[in-house]
Amino acid sequence: MDAVLTVAERTRVEATPDFDEWVAARGLSLLRLAYVLTGSREDAEDVVQDALSRALPRWSRISGLADPDAYVRRMVVNANVSRWRRTRKRETPRPVPDGALVVTGIALEDHDALWRACRRLPDDQRTAIVLRYYEDLGYAEIAEMTGVREGSVRSRVSRGIAALRAELGEDDD
């Protein structure tokens, strides 16, 4: 027997994007975020795969949220945090592929130096800086996504920026 849907339920069902369509539209954005968080294409792919494999069985609930993109971005951040907690002691640096990330407004040499300096930051500082400046999130949003207090996020960003400035030889001005 067919169930009768209310207008609100019908609108929600019609507005709910199919998981495959949503991934096709948002997958590259998630991969870029994960790449900036991890610094490695392989790790980024693993992090996104983990997040999406957890999102798929819950997609009917996630797609009904006001901002499913934000929810899945948080899943990517959480998957990355879980990954670096597991591998913190076994991490080995890898070279950054040529042309991996394009930043406008700075010379290529400066971009490479900045990226290498970011890779040397502790994972928690790098995550906070990426979410603050790459994803343009506020401190409260970052705190909620990473599960730490807002003061800790501010401290991580501040310490990370100070470390970058010291390594790149820039003044605090």
C-alpha positions in Angstrom: 0.0 0.0 0.0 1.4 3.4 -1.0 1.9 5.8 1.9 0.6 9.3 1.4 3.3 12.0 1.9 2.6 15.4 3.2 3.6 18.4 1.1 6.6 19.0 3.4 7.7 15.4 3.1 7.3 15.4 -0.7 9.3 18.6 -1.0 12.1 17.1 1.2 12.1 13.9 -0.9 12.2 15.8 -4.1 15.0 18.2 -2.8 17.1 15.4 -1.4 20.1 14.9 -3.7 21.0 11.3 -4.6 24.2 10.3 -2.9 26.1 9.6 -6.1 25.0 12.9 -7.6 26.1 14.8 -4.5 29.5 13.0 -4.4 29.9 13.8 -8.1 29.2 17.5 -7.4 31.1 17.9 -4.1 33.8 15.1 -4.2 36.6 17.3 -5.6 36.0 19.9 -3.0 36.2 17.3 -0.2 39.3 15.9 -1.8 41.0 19.3 -1.9 40.1 19.9 1.7 41.5 16.5 2.7 44.7 17.1 0.6 45.3 20.4 2.4 44.7 18.7 5.7 46.9 15.7 5.0 49.5 17.0 2.6 49.3 13.8 0.6 47.0 12.8 -2.3 47.0 9.1 -1.1 46.1 10.0 2.4 43.5 12.6 1.2 41.8 9.9 -0.9 41.8 7.5 2.1 40.3 10.2 4.4 37.6 11.1 1.9 36.8 7.4 1.2 36.5 6.8 4.9 34.2 9.8 5.4 32.0 8.9 2.4 31.8 5.3 3.4 30.4 6.4 6.8 28.1 8.9 5.1 26.5 6.5 2.7 24.4 4.4 5.1 23.3 7.6 6.9 22.6 9.6 3.7 18.9 9.8 4.0 19.3 11.6 7.4 22.4 13.7 6.3 20.8 14.9 3.1 17.8 16.2 5.1 20.0 18.5 7.2 20.1 22.2 6.6 23.7 22.0 5.3 24.8 18.4 4.4 28.1 19.8 2.9 29.1 21.1 6.4 28.2 17.8 8.0 30.3 15.8 5.5 33.2 18.3 5.7 33.2 17.7 9.5 33.3 13.9 8.8 36.4 14.5 6.6 38.1 16.5 9.3 37.2 13.8 11.9 38.4 11.0 9.6 41.7 12.9 9.3 42.1 13.4 13.0 41.5 9.7 13.5 44.1 8.9 10.9 46.8 11.1 12.3 46.1 9.9 15.8 46.6 6.3 14.6 49.7 7.1 12.5 51.3 9.9 14.5 54.3 7.9 15.5 54.7 6.2 12.1 54.4 9.2 9.8 57.1 9.6 7.1 57.3 12.8 5.0 56.7 12.5 1.3 57.6 15.0 -1.4 54.9 17.4 -2.5 54.0 16.7 -6.1 54.7 19.5 -8.6 51.7 21.8 -9.1 49.7 20.1 -6.4 48.1 23.3 -5.1 47.9 26.6 -6.8 47.7 29.7 -4.7 47.3 33.0 -6.4 49.0 36.2 -5.3 52.4 34.7 -4.3 55.4 33.6 -6.3 55.8 29.8 -6.9 59.0 29.7 -4.8 57.2 31.4 -1.9 54.2 29.0 -2.3 56.5 26.0 -2.2 58.3 27.3 0.9 55.0 28.0 2.6 53.7 24.6 1.8 56.8 22.9 3.1 56.6 24.9 6.3 52.9 24.0 6.7 53.8 20.3 6.3 56.3 20.6 9.1 53.6 22.0 11.5 52.1 19.6 14.0 48.9 18.0 12.7 46.6 19.9 15.1 48.1 23.3 14.2 48.0 22.5 10.5 44.4 21.4 10.8 43.4 24.6 12.6 45.2 26.8 10.1 43.7 25.0 7.1 40.2 25.2 8.5 40.7 28.9 9.4 42.4 30.2 6.3 41.7 27.7 3.5 38.1 26.8 4.5 37.5 30.3 6.0 35.8 28.9 9.1 35.4 30.8 12.3 37.1 29.7 15.5 33.8 28.5 17.0 33.1 26.3 13.9 36.6 24.9 14.0 36.3 24.1 17.7 33.0 22.3 17.1 34.5 20.4 14.1 37.7 19.3 15.9 36.1 18.7 19.3 38.3 21.1 21.3 37.6 24.5 23.0 37.6 27.7 21.0 40.6 28.9 23.0 42.6 25.9 22.0 41.8 26.6 18.4 42.9 30.2 18.7 46.1 29.0 20.4 46.8 26.4 17.7 46.3 29.0 14.9 48.4 31.5 16.7 51.2 29.1 17.4 51.1 27.7 13.9 51.2 31.2 12.3 54.1 32.1 14.6 56.0 29.0 13.6 55.4 29.7 9.9 56.6 33.3 10.3 59.7 32.2 12.2 60.5 29.5 9.6 59.9 31.8 6.7 61.8 34.7 8.3 58.9 37.2 8.4 58.4 39.8 11.1 55.2 39.7 13.2 54.0 42.9 11.5 
